[in-house]
């Protein structure tokens, strides 16, 4: 029988090996916090968050991508992408224009400033990635990556 990590009887105080250590949901949440923290340590001077960086990479790889395309490319929900785009516009890192085919949609592209900042952020992101990979020690990192990809692909509509 599986242990219920939300049952107070299964949550002893201050035990790092308690039931939360066996909760995949909790561990994935904590892993995201760690990844964000490591990225922020490396990329701090750029002022970019992990999600802003992901959006800039998607824009760089897909000239004139729509905001819907950004949702699909990054897996970030529509309202969060809209907020990120607003912030990146205010910072002068991207520009957008209405598309010819759909007057409601915007085509997004990097500005020169955005290209420059992304160029500064890429090495920081690489360092963050290397730090995160090194935390896995002797584990097969390809297997870990494939397992995470499998999880993401199993729930494509999750936001």
N, C-alpha and C positions, 0 to 999 in steps of 0.2 A: 504494500500500500504506500502511495506517495505521501510525503509529508506536506502539510499545508503551511507555506512560509508566512501566510498572513494570520495564522492562529497565534494569539498572544502566548499560548502555552509553549509554542515552538520558537519563541523569540527571546532567548536569555539575554540579559543586558551585557553589553560590552564583550561578547564572545565573537571574535573574528571568524571562528569556524562554526558559528551557529547556523540556523536555517537560511539566513539570507545568503550565506556563502554557497548554498546549493540552489539558490533561486536564479534561474537563467535571466528572468526579467530584470531583477535587481543588478546582476552582474553586467548585463549589457548596458543598462543605464549608467552604472559606474564607469564602465569602459568608455562610454561616450564622454563622460565628464573628464576622464583622464586624457582622452584624445584631444578634446577642446583645450584643456589646460596646457598640454605639451605644445600644441599648435600656437597658442597665445604666447607662451614663453619664447618660442622661436620667431614668430612673425609679429610680435608686439609692436615694433617700430612702424610697421605698415599700417597699423590701425584696423586691419581686416580680421573679421571673424572667420571661422571655418566655412560657414555657409556663404558669406560674401565672397570668399576665395573660390568656392565651388561655382558660384554664379559667374564670376569673372572668367574662370577657366572655360565654362560652357559657352560664354559669349565669344571668347577668343577662338574657340574651336568651331563655332557655328555663326559666321558673320550674318547679321540681320535676323538672328533667331527671335522668335516671338516669345512673349512671356509664358504662353502655354508651352512652347518648346522648352523653355527653361525649367518649368515644372517637370516635364517629362525627362529632361536630361539630368536633372539633379535629384529628383525625388522629394524636393522640398514642396510643401503645400502651396497652393495658389496665393493665399493671403500673405504668407510669409515672403514668397517671391516678390509680390507687389511691394511690400515694405522694403525689402532689400534693394529692389530696383530704385525706389524713391531715394533711399540713402546714398546709393552709388551715383545717382544723378546729381544729388546735392553736392557730393564731393567732386563732381566733374570727371568721374572715372568711366562713365558710359554716357551714351546719348541714344535717344530713341526717336523714331519717326513713325507716323502712321503708314501701314502697308498699303499698297495699291489694290490688292485683292480684297482686303477686308478693312474698311475704314475704322472699325472698332479695335483692331489689333495694332500693336506696336512692333516694329523691327528694332532690335537692340544691337548696338555695337560698341566696342571699346573706343575711348578717346585716346589721344596720344598719352595723356597723363595716366589713363587706365592701363595702357600697354606698359608704360614705365613702372608703375607700381606693381603690376602683375609680374614683371621681370624681376623686381626686388623680392617679391613674395615667394616665387617658385623655389629658390634655394632654401628659404626658411621652411617651406612646406616639405621639402625633401629631407631636411634635417629632422623635422618632427616625425616624419614617416620612418626614418632610420631609427630614431629613439624608440618609437613604439614597437617596431619589429624586433629590436634588440631585447625588449622586455620579455619576449617569448622564449628566449634562450635556445635550448636544443629542440624545441617543438618545430615541426615542419610548418613553416610559415605559409607555404602554398596551401597546405591542408586547412589551416586556420582561415585564410582568405577565401578559399573555396567554400568552406562551411558558412561563412558570413554571407557570401554571395548567394548561396543556396537559400538561406533564410530570407534574404531580401527578395529574391525571385519567387519564393513561395507565397509572398504577400504583396503583389505588385501594386495594389491600390491602397496600401497602408501609408498614412502620412503622419 
